[in-house]
Amino acid sequence: MDKIAISQPNVTKSGLKAVNMVLKSGQLVQGEIVSQLEREIARDCGARYAIATNSGTAALHTAYYGIGLGSGDEVITTPFTFAATINPLLLMGVKVKFADIDESDFCLDPKEATKKLTSKTRAIVPVDLYGQPAKYDELHHKGVQTVADACQAIGSKLNGKKVGSLADVSAFSFYATKNIMSGEGGIITTDSQKIATRCQMFRNHGQNLSKRYLYEDIGLNYRMTDIVAALLIDQVKRINDITRRRQERAARYTKNLTGINGLVLPVVRQGVKHCFHQYTLRILKNFPVTRDQLVEVLRSQGVIPAIYYPWPLHLQPAYRKLGYKKGDFPIAERVSGQVISLPVHPGVTIKQVDYVSNLIIKEYEKKKSKKDGTK
Ligand SMILES: *Cc1c(COP(=O)(O)O)cnc(C)c1O
């Protein structure tokens, strides 16, 4: 039996054809296809500008540079995220201050974020974890910019507005496991012409946008290739279908797994369209097997779940310098020991969703009766 993986590339014949055309055209970089992708993403997100990059990390770095962050500035973000959210900030000499999450949606808790504001706070970086938009309505503060780490949330909406238009700047990733993917890739969206121009220059070594080799600013090579853009345009056209398929699978898991003691199913907040980058359960103490045991049970039956993320950033060796310790963010710490993400991508069939659900239910019933029997 084929394994049921946590993600699967979604490349169609038309995508391959588009890539082929770019390869044959001879214009592999800095061509019209990247511009076309930028226009399509901007239109889809309802943002004025989109700037393509060669990874989500590059998109975040460029966005941070684009809003003018620098040494001595402070930024507030969540410790329950991928390292890419903070690594560019640390390289820029920005001080990263964490605030705890809300356990119901895994996103930054606006009350906790507010407590961390100081006169040096320049930005808040909410992460739309697993695809659910953070509570942007409660994260805006005067003089503080918002940079959305929307790397997991393409296709999601909050109160009718697409992710990509909810913050001053938003960064997406097209890494191989994301809802829309090209191996590596990323994009930034913003309504600000000033930010867009800074970003366009930064991703291309600070060169003047029409005069090559005229360096007006510093920058890096964060450019996307046209090969990658061709693959992405093909998927952007299908984004509603991709999102709908993920939502169907998520709804099926929820239907199958509702009412089991010790399992907390994902909550979709009021007003949210959730793109279900991940379908993430929490395994509580009263569930008869531990989270890690459940991972092993599923693996032994050909299902590959994932843990996003096993440890919060503030307890990681690389960030010891930030001065945090165990107990500083109790919710992020607890939740990182509880979460398990199940395969929810369009390549999984509804039958496979039922198979995965039944493995969990069977394990629950087997161990529960054992537990009851030995009482
Ligand atoms: C994928 C991801 C990124 C960026 O990833 P790249 O691999 O550089 O494209 C950043 N933040 C989060 C939360 C992510 O999931």
The ligand as an ORCA input file, in Angstrom:
! r2SCAN-3c Opt
* xyz 0 1
  C       6.975     27.689      5.118
  C       7.048     28.746      6.140
  C       7.934     29.845      6.044
  C       8.910     30.085      4.936
  O       9.423     29.038      4.384
  P      10.359     28.826      3.114
  O      10.711     27.398      3.289
  O      11.506     29.741      3.224
  O       9.557     29.075      1.895
  C       7.861     30.808      7.022
  N       7.004     30.724      8.030
  C       6.138     29.712      8.164
  C       5.173     29.703      9.299
  C       6.146     28.671      7.237
  O       5.304     27.643      7.384
*
